[in-house]
Amino acid sequence: MKKITSVLFVLLSAVSMAQVGQIGHLTIFSEDGDKFYLILNGEMQNDIPQTNIRVEDLNQPYYNARIQFEDKTLMDITTNNMMIADPDGIMSDVTYKIRRDRNKKGKMKLNFFSAVPVQPNFVPPANVYVMHYGQPRPRPVNPGQTVVVQQPAPVRGGTVTQTTTTTTTSGGDNINANINIGGLNMGVSINDNMGMGGTVTQTTTTTTSSSHVGGHVAPVPVEVAPVGCPSRSCMRPADYNAALTTLKNQAFEDSRMKTAKQIVAVNCLNVDQIMQIANLFSFDDNKLEFAKFAYDYCIEPRNYFKLNGIFSFSSNADELSDYVQSRQ
C-alpha cells in the first residue's frame, strides 16, 4: 500500500504542476502604422518588420523587450518589465500599443492597452503576425503569394477506429481513484502485483475525417465571429451606474482609461452608454482611443456614427469613421 500511496502522490503533484504552468500571450501594435522588430529576452521575434505582432505561449510574468523600427529616424523602445501577468500573478492575454510622442520628434512611446483572460481557442485576426515563443519563426510571405490555411472538419460520417486491449495480470490489488483538483477530474486505476487478480483495459480512439471535391481534399472555411455584440444585451442600469461612478472617481486619465477598458472588455454597451463614458475624458485623443476600443463591445454598431459628435476636432471624427468602416 505504501507503493500505491506514493504513486497517487506523484499523480496529484503532476496535476497540480500542470495547473501552475500557465501561459500568456502578448500583442503589440503600432497606432501610427510604423513597422518594427520585436526582441524579447534578447531573441528576435520577426524577420520582417510588422505593424501588428502577437507572441503566444509566454510562460514568464515579465519580459525584457526591445522594439526597433524600420524607420531609423525613430528611437528604439526598451523596457525591462513588459508585464504578461496581472497583479495576482495570473497569466493574461495582454496588448500594448506604440504611439509617437507628439512633443518630441522621433521619440516613441509604448503604452499598456488592455489585458483579458487567456482564451484557449482564440483565433487572431488575419492582419496580425503570430509567433509562438521559442519556436521557429514563420516563413515570410512574398508579395502576391497566396497562402491557404486548412483546418480539420468536424466528424460527419468520417471513419472512427477504436481499439481495446485487455491485459490480465496474475495478481495484484486494484485501486480506483477519482481526483478532482480545481475542476479537473481524473480517474486513476492502479494494479499492485501483490497476490490478487487484476485487469488493465486500454482504449485508443482514432478519428479521421475529410471533405473531398474532385478527388482533392477541400479546405474547410474558418468562421469569423461578427464584430460587436448583436446577440447580447447591454449592461443593466444598476451595474452601469456603479461602473460610471467608479470611473468618475479616477483622478487621472490613464487610470480612467484602464478602468474603462476593463469594464467594457467584460460587458456589452449601447451607443449612449459608450458615449457617456467617452465624455468623461478631457482630451480628444483619449476619447478616440476609448471609442475605438469599445466598438467591438457595442450592441448597435450601426449607430456608432453618433459618437462623431463627442470630438472637438473633425479630424478625430473622421478617424473614428474610417476605423469603423475598416471593421465592417
N, C-alpha and C positions, 0 to 999 in steps of 0.2 A: 504493500500500500504506500510505502514511502516513495517508491519509484513513480507510482501513479500520481501522487500528490505533487511531485517535482515537475512532471510533465504538464499538469494543469497550471502550475505556477508559471512555467515558461510560456504557455499559450496565452495566459492572461497578460503577461508582460509584453508579449509581441503585439497584442491587440491595442494595449494602451500606448505603446510607442508609435503604432501606426496612426493613432489619432493625433498625437502630439506633432508628428511630422507633417505640418500643414504647408501649403504653398500659396504664394500670392502672385499677382500679375501687375505689370507696370505699363502704362500708356503715356507717351509724351507727344504732344502735337504743337506745331508752330502756328500761332494765331495769325501771323502775317505771311505765312507760306514760305518762310525761309527754310531751305533744305539743310539738313545737319547729319552728323555722325554721332552715335551714342556709344560711350565707353563705360562699362560697368565693372568695377573692381579690376581695372586695367585690361579688360577684354573688349575688343571692338565688336559691336553687335550687327553692324550693317556695312557692306562693302560699297554700296551706292547710297549717296545722301538722300534722305527722305524727309517729308514734311510731317509724317504721322507714323510713329513706331510703337509697336506693342511687344513687350518681352514677357513671356509666360513661364510658369514653373520656377519662380523665385522662392528660395527656402530660407532666406535671411530677412530679419525685420528692417535692416538698414543696409544701404549700399553706397560706396563711393562712386560718384557719377561725374562724367565729364562730357560736355557737348561741344563739338567742333562744327563750325558752319562752313558750307561750301563757299559762301561769300567771305573771303579772307579779311574784308574790312570790318566784319562783325567779330566782337570779342568772344572768346570761349567762355563757357559757363562751367564752374567747378563747384561741387557740393560734396561734403563728406557725411551727410546724414539724409540721404534720399530715403524717405520713410515708406515702407511697404506694409507695415503692420499698424493697427490702430493703437490708441493709448493703453488698451488692455492686453496688447501683445497678440491679438488675433490677426492673422494674415488677411489682407484685403486685396481688392482689385482697385488700384489707385490710378489717378490720372493727374498729370502735370501739364501745364501749358507754358510755351515760350512766347514772350512778347518783347517788343522793342521798348527801351527806355525813352520816353518822349522828351526827357530833359537832357539827355546826353547821347549824341550821335555815335552809333556803333556799339553802344552798351546794350546787352541783352539781359532779360530777367527770366527766371524760372519760378513760376508760382504754382502752389497747390490748387488743383481744380475740383477734384471730387474723390470720394472713396466709398465703394459699395462692397457688400459681401461677395465672396467668390462664387460664381455660378459655374457648376461643372460642365454644363452643356452650352456655354456661351459661344456664339459664333461672331467673330469680329467683322466689322464692315469690310467690303471689298477693297476700299481705298487705304486700308491700314497694312503696313508692312509688319508681319508677325514673325517673331523669333522665339524659339524655345531655348531658354538659358542653358548653356552647357552643351548644346547640340550644334552640329554643323549648320552654318548659315544657309538659307535658301539660295538656290541658284538665281542670279538676276535674270529678269525677263527682258529680252531685246525689244526695241520699239517695233510695233507691228506684229509681234509674236502672239499667237493665241494660246491660252492655257485653259484646258478643260479639266475641271475637278470632278471626279466621280465619287459618289458616296453609296454605300450599300443600301439596297432597297429593303423594306420590311418584308418579313416572311409571308408570302402569299402563294401557297401551292409549291413552295420550294421543297428541297429534299432534307429531311431530318433523320439523322442516323444516331441511334442510341445503343451503346454497348455496355452490357452489365457483366462484370467479372466477380464471381463469388469464390472466396478462398476460405477453406475450413482449416482451422488450426487444431492441434492435438490437445490443447488445454489452455486455460487461462481465465482470468477474471475480466469480464466485460463491463465497463463503466460508461454510461451515457451521461453527458452533462450539457446543460443549456447555459450559455454565457451571454449576459446582456450588459454591455458597457456603453453608456451614452447613446442608447437607442440602437446599437449594433448587436444583432442576435447571431449567435454562432453555436452550432451543435457539434459536440465532440464525442467521438467514440474511441475508447482505448482498450486494447486487449493486453493483459499482462499474463504471460505464459507461466502460470503457477499451479495448474492442476485441473482446470475445468475447461470444457469445450467452448469455443467461440467462433463467430463468423464475421468476416470483414467483407462488405459489399462496396464495390467501386463502380460508379456510373459515369460514363463520359458521353456527352451530347454534342454533336457537331451539326451545325445548321448552315446550309448553303442556299443562296437564292440569287437569281439574276433575271434581268429582263432582256429578251433577245429581239432584235429588229433586223431582219435580213441577214441573220447568221452572225451578227456582231452584238457585243454587249452594249446596251444603250445606257448612257449616263442618266442617273436619277436626279431630277432638278431639286435644288435646295430651296426650301421655302423661307422667305424673309418676312419677319414679323412686321406688320404695318406700323408706321410712325404714330405716336400719340396713344391715348387710352380710350378708344371709342367704345370698348366693351365694359368699361368700369365706371363707377360713379365717383364724383369728386368728394373731397373731404367733408365730413359732417361739420355743420356750423360751429358746434362747440369745440371740436378739435382744431378747426381752422382759427377760431378766435384765440384759443390758447397759444397756437403757434405764432400768430400775429403779435401777441403780447410779448412773447419771448424775443422775437426779432426787434421789436421797438426798444427793448431793454438793453440791446447790444450797443456799447458805447462807440465801437469802431466799425468802419465799413467792411474791413476784411473779416472781422468776426461775424458780422451780419451776413456777409456773403456765404461763408462756410456753413453757418447755421441754416440759411435759407436753402442751400443746395441739399443739406442733409434732410430737411423736411420734405422737399419736393421729390427727392430720389425714392422715397417710400410711399408716396401718395400721388393721386391724380387730382388736378385742379382745373377749374374752368377759367376762361379768359379773364373774367373780372377779378378772380382771386389772384391770378398771376400779376395782373396789372396793379393791384393794391400792394402786393409785396414789392414789385419793381419800383413803385413810387416812394418806398422807404429809403432808397438810395439817393444820395445827394448828387452824384456825378453821372453824366450820361454814359460814360464807359462802363460803369458798374451796372446801370440799368440794362444796357445792351448785353453784357455778359450774362446776366441772370435770365433775360428774355430768351436768349439762345439756348441756355441750359434747360429751361423749363418747357421748351417746345415739345420735347419727347414725352412729357407728362401731362399734356393738355388734352382734355376730353373733347374739345371742339377746335381742332387745329384749323378748320376752315375759317374761323372767325379771328384768327391770330392777327389780322390786319389792324384790329382795334388798338394793339399795343403801339402802333406807329405814333400815336398822339402823345405818348409819355416823354418824348425826347425834345430837348431844346434845339438840337441841330438836325436838319433834314438829312444830313449825310448818315447819321446813325439809323434813322428810319429806313433809308434806302438799303443800308447794310443788312438790317433785320429782314427786310422784304426779300433780298437776294438769298439770304440764308434759308428762309422758309421755302422759297422756290426750289432751292437745291436739294431739300429734304423730301420733296413731294414726288 
